[in-house]
Amino acid sequence: MSSHDSLKTLSTLELNGKTYHYYSLPKAAEQLKHIDAIDKLPTSMKVLLENLLRNEDGDTVKAEDIEAIAHWLKERKSTREIQYRPARVLMQDFTGVPAIVDLAAMRDAVAKAGQDPEQINPLSAVDLVIDHSVMVDKFASPEAFKENVRIEMERNFERYQFLRWGKGAFENFRVVPPGTGICHQVNLEYLAKVAWTKQQGDKTYVMPDTLVGTDSHTTMINGLGVLGWGVGGIEAEAAMLGQPVSMLIPEVVGFRLTGKLPEGVTATDLVLTVTQMLRKQGVVGKFVEFYGPGLDHLPLADRATIANMAPEYGATCGFFPVDQETLRYLELSGRDQDTIDLVEAYSKAQGMWRDSANEPEFTDALELDLSTVEASLAGPKRPQDRVAMPQLGANFDLMLEQSGQAGEKDKAVAVPGEDYSLSHGDVVIAAITSCTNTSNPSVLMAAGLVAKKAVEKGLDRKPWVKSSLAPGSKVVTDYLAKAGFTPYLDKLGFNLVGYGCTTCIGNSGPLPEEISAAINEGNLTVSSVLSGNRNFEGRVHPEVKANWLASPPLVVAYALAGTTRIDLSNEPLGNDQDGNPVYLKDIWPSSQEIAEAVSFVDGEMFRREYAEVFDGDEEWQKIPVGEGKTYQWSDDSTYVKNPPYFTEIDQPLAPIGPIENARVLALFADSITTDHISPAGSIKADSPAGEYLQANGVAVKDFNSYGSRRGNHEVMMRGTFANIRIKNQMLDGVEGGYTRHVPSGEQLSIYDAAMKYQQEGTPLVVFAGKEYGTGSSRDWAAKGTNLLGVKAVVAESFERIHRSNLVGMGVLPLQFEDGEGVQAHGLTGDEQVTISGLDENLSPGQLLDVTATKADGTSVNFKVKCRIDTNNELAYYKNGGILHYVLRQMLAA
């Protein structure tokens, strides 16, 4: 393992007749003479410390790195860069396909250079779970699941064929087939070990289970005491290929929980409260660790719900240390007794076991009394914008006023061919979906109980509501059936539509034509209510402008009410068989009823559903698989294409230099998310991507989604910055992916303008405000930016993963100085931009000079901070990107 171990910390643990070797934190504390300091470290920091002890090699990990963490409590923060090596990598298929495409392209490049392509192989364990491709085409029908799976297999045949090739061609690479569950729930219920073991020679080493994942909600696993977070596909590929994750030693914010949740309040209400508090606190780029006596009453599933939402509150992770509840969940989810015993013994030996009497010390801390949490939703377009349930109707009316539709509150548009009308605020999508909540039996059983009580009172969902149930695991449908709730959910239209991440990522499928017609005719602001974690503009459905995150039982309730312009604490959902009003309190289950229902969940369900998790159904097994070390690319494929990243890898490395006379491709305001930048959701027929597909013989009905076509750079670069809700400030009042080609003054799609600039040999820059790149860890937000010819993005602040991804694709992230930005410098997007100071002496965090010259010859000069944060990142940038760096290292070896 470690080639150095300067502190001589290697120890043994005897358990159940086996000997385990490990690197001991108590021994390190003793030798560093920092026993108290290491004992008082947050547990998440202890995991980092163990990682450094185990991987100390005098080169990438030095004794000084270990000392820096031991000294952390002095300042409770650090500027030191460390090299972190997670045990494994987790992928979902939207991000996984392009990652495997990149590995296949790297194999081609190695073969072209005359070397063995099998040099390109994951060195860490990699699991890819196909969970993002099922769409809600069919719903509210007993046939919905079967039909959606059939359509999914037809749509994605080429992608699945490619992944099956990868499964056979690469070592250390497993694929969980479609129809199994969401990657985060599969990780929580099956893949995670908490204490990871590795065989080396005749020794078995034990260490904390750690991972990075290509989905930002990888953080869900922190609820189980496993340290993990989302990285871009680019960074994950480098980790797979043996590169450490370069990071600064983080600040750790403690979140102390006390008390118990009150009657009628769910884990979803809690997480929306926590998200709002932590966003206000400001935890971007920091670890958050939960502690305090409130954890004694917080089930593992609730912890996982909170940990899942770390990207929404902006933290790198939201960590819960291992304790008795962790062991209880491992047993419930069918883990074997040896694994459970090892988790307990190892955690206690390392001082990583949660001890209520010995609370850690943190950079900063905040506190929440669980008894003060109230029923909540979040929206209409950001997960941190919590709204107490009674205020939702008033909040919606205020939103109408702010959008200039105040006079339309009573507007009603007749739905063609139906006997009802549609109005502002009506719920057209009600979805129990996503990894956040469908991992949690208490909120799923609560939804089942609400459905049962509603049906017994004669209530039904409103006819304009598209309802769906898309759990993250097959275990969910097992326990809903065992508890007897399935018939009631089905009666209300919450039939199973698939096991996967559906509505929350825009795979909500089409609305019924008549509903769509009414929305468009009346320009209606309609709502979705979903048990998800993301509700950014244009994400859930292009025709639904207001999207509300809510608990599964509230999703059912709003499907019954049919509108979000309502106060469910005072106004009825509908009438019973005798015409009497039925209120939410009449059908809301008690905590006792939920607890009784949750008792139906047992370990046998987990063991049965995960017994053949990698096998797949008959359709999956019938897919033909190509042989060979390198992939046989098809020129006809519109799903999988060989990307152009490595065409010049055999050429000498060009030195970096200034960016001169660049044009502004786009100029954006605050909170531009990766949903705005990266192609996501449906592909419009008249968009550059839609026109490309049609030119290649693909009918509009077969477009599928951008996410499913992430293996084709031609589609993806055409969809970059093409979100229907994005607003380029260079164009007044225009929504969507358009810009002005400055020399000609012509308004074009961003893709067409970028291609025109490329033909003219003009480099490009993008200007933006605060929180640029918030949201999912989408590598295509950086890849597309690179392929459009953007050399630098200048913003007031960056989201952590997207900044890293830009560097990983050779795009320079630059940050305005505090208090400065586009408006302060009077930038309009018409300028020619020169960025100087870029040369071989560039250093992390260096200030660079920008000159923006206007059409009349006058210029604005200002400084920006180079947001290449570490020396590793600098090496990646100088090589044109992280994969280029890895490939050059291999070819030079």
C-alpha positions, 0 to 999 in steps of 0.5 A: 500500500504505502511506500513510505509510512514515515510514521510507522502507523501500519497496524493489524486488526484481528476479527472473526478469524481474519487479520486485517492491516490498516494505517492507524490514526491513534498511532499517527496522533501519538507520533505527531504528538497531536493526540487531542488535536486528531481526536477532536478532528471532524470525522470527515477530516479523519477519513482524509488523514487516513487516505494520506497516511495510506498513500504517503509516497514522498512524491504525491503525498508527503509527510508535510501533508499529514502534518497539515491535517494534524495541525488543522485545528489551529486555524480550522482551515488550510491553504494546503493542496493534497492529493486524495485517492478514493477507493472507487468511482460511481457513474450513471449512464448519462455521464458514464457513456461519454466517459467510456467514449473518452476511454475508447478514444484514448485507446485509439490514440494509444494504438495509433502511437504504436503502443498497447491500447490496454494500457488504458484501463480503470485502475480503481473499481468502477460501477456504472448504473444505467438509471437516467434513460427511462422516460415517462412516455406511458403513465397512469396505466398497469402497462406503463412500466412494461411499455416504458422499458420497451421504448427505452431499450429501442431508443438506447440500443446503440448506447447499451451495445457500446456499454456492453462492449465496455463491460467486456473490454475494460477491467475493474468495470461493472455495469448495472443494467437498466430497470434496476434502480437509481445509482445513488440508491443502488450504492446505498443499498448494495455497492457501499461497504463502509469499510473497504477491503483490498487484497495486496499479496497475502495481506488484506488491507481495510480502509474507509470506503471512499468514492467520487461519482459522476453525478453531483448527488453521489453525496447521498452515500455520506448518510452511511458514513462513506465519504464521497462527492460528485466530480465531472466525468473528466475528473472521474476518468482521471481518477479511474486511470490512477490520477489522484483528485487534487484538492485543498484541505477543506473547511468543515462546517458543523451542523448540530441537530437537536430534538425530534421531528414533530408529528406530520413533518417529513424528512423532505421538509427537514432537508428543504429547511437544512438546504435553506439554512446552509445556502444562507450560511455559505458552504460552497466548497466546504465539507458539512458534518452533522453531529449532536443528540438529534442524530440519535433519533434520525433514521439512516434513510433521513440522513441519506436524504439530507446528504443527497441534497449537498449540491443544493446547499452548495457543500462538497459533502454532507457527512454523517459519521458511523454509529449504531444506526449505520450498523442497523441499516447495513443489517436491514439492507441485507449486508453480511454479518462479517461486513457489519462486524468489520465496519464497527471494529474498524470505525472504533479502532480509528476513532471514527465512531460517533460519540455523543459525549465527544463532539468534534471541533469545526471551522464554523457551526450552526444548529437546528432544533428538529422540533421546529421544522414545518411542512414545506416545498421549494421553488419555483426554480431553485431548491434553496427557495423554501416555502412553508406549505400554507404560503404556497398559494400566496407565493404563486400569486406573487410570482404571477404579479412579478411576471406581469400576469397579475390581471390573469389570475382567474384566466381559464383556458378550455382543454380541447375535447375535455369538459374542464379548463386549465388555469395558472398554477394548475398541477400538470405533473405530479411525480414521485421520483428521484434519488432524494426521497425514493430511498426513504421508506418513511416518506414512500409509506406516507405517500401510500397511506395518503393514497389509501385514505384518499381513495377510501374517501372517494377522492381522485387525482384531477384529470389534467395531472400527469402522475407517476411513480419512479422509485430508485430501487425495486425494493420500494415496490416490494415494500409498498406491495407488502404494506398493501398500498400499491392498489391505492397508488395505482387507483390515483394514477401513481402506477410504476413507470420505471426504476430510474431518475425520470422527471427530476432530470427532465425525462418527464416525457410529453404532456398529453397533446390537449394539455400542451395545447391549452398551456400554449394557447393561454401562455399559462404558468403551470406547475409540477410537484415532484419529490426531487432535488432539482427544479431549475428553469427548463429542467422538468419540462419545457412547458412547465414554468413553476416546479415545486420540490415536495415530499412524496405524500405532498406530491399525492396531495397536490395531484388530488388538489390539482393546483398549487394556488391553494393553502392545503392547511385550510382549503379542501382537496376535494369532496368525499362520496357524500359531498363533504369537503376533505382536508389534508389533515383528514388523510395525513398519516400519523407518525405511528401509522408510518412507523407500522408501515415501515416495519414491513421493510426487511432484509430479505427484500434487499437480498432478493432484489440484489442477488443478480444485480449485474445480470439484467433482463432478457432484452439486455442479455440479447444485445450483441456485443463487439469484441476487441481491445478498441471500439469499432466506431460506426460512421452512421451512429448518431449516439456514439462518435469518436471525439476529436480531443486527441487528434494532436496528442502525438504532436509536440506540446504548444506553449501557453500564451495570451488570448488576443482579440477574442470576441464575447460569445455570450454575456450572462447574469447570475446563477447560470446553471449547468442545466443552462450550459450543458445540453439537457432534456428534449431536443427541439426540431428547429435547434442546431442539434435537431437539424443535425439529427434530421440531416442524418436521417433521424425522425423527430419522434426518435430524437430521444434526449440530449442526455442519451446522446452524450456520446455524440459530440456533434449533437452535444456541441450544438446543444451547448448554451441552447437551453430554452430559458437561458438569457444572453444579455447581449440580446434584449428580451431574447430567451434561448441559445442565441447571440450576436455575431459582433462583426456582422451584427447578425443574430444567430444561434450560439452554435452557428455564431461559434462556428462562424468565429472558428472559420474566422480564426477568432478565439472566444470568451464568455462573461458571467455573474455569480455562481456560474456553473451551479447544478449537476456535475455535467462534463458536457458543460465544459466539453461543449464550451471547449468545442465551441472555441471558448478559451476563457470564462470570466465570472464573479464566482464559480461552482466547485465542480464546473470550475474544475471541469473547465480546467479539465477541458483546457478552458481558463476560469477567471474571476473578477475581483471582489465587487467587480463584474460585467456591470461595474466595467460597463461591458456589453459583449461588443468588445474585443478582449485580450487577456495577458500574463498567460505564459509558462510562468503562470501560477495558481491564483495569479492576477491577470490583465484584461483589456476590453476594447470597444468599437470606438477604440476606447478600452477598459482595463481590469484584473482577474484572478486565475481560478486554476487553484492547484499545481496539478490543475496547472499541469492539466491546463498546460497540457490542454486538459486532464485526459491529455495530461494522462495520455501524454504521461502514458505515451512518454513512459 
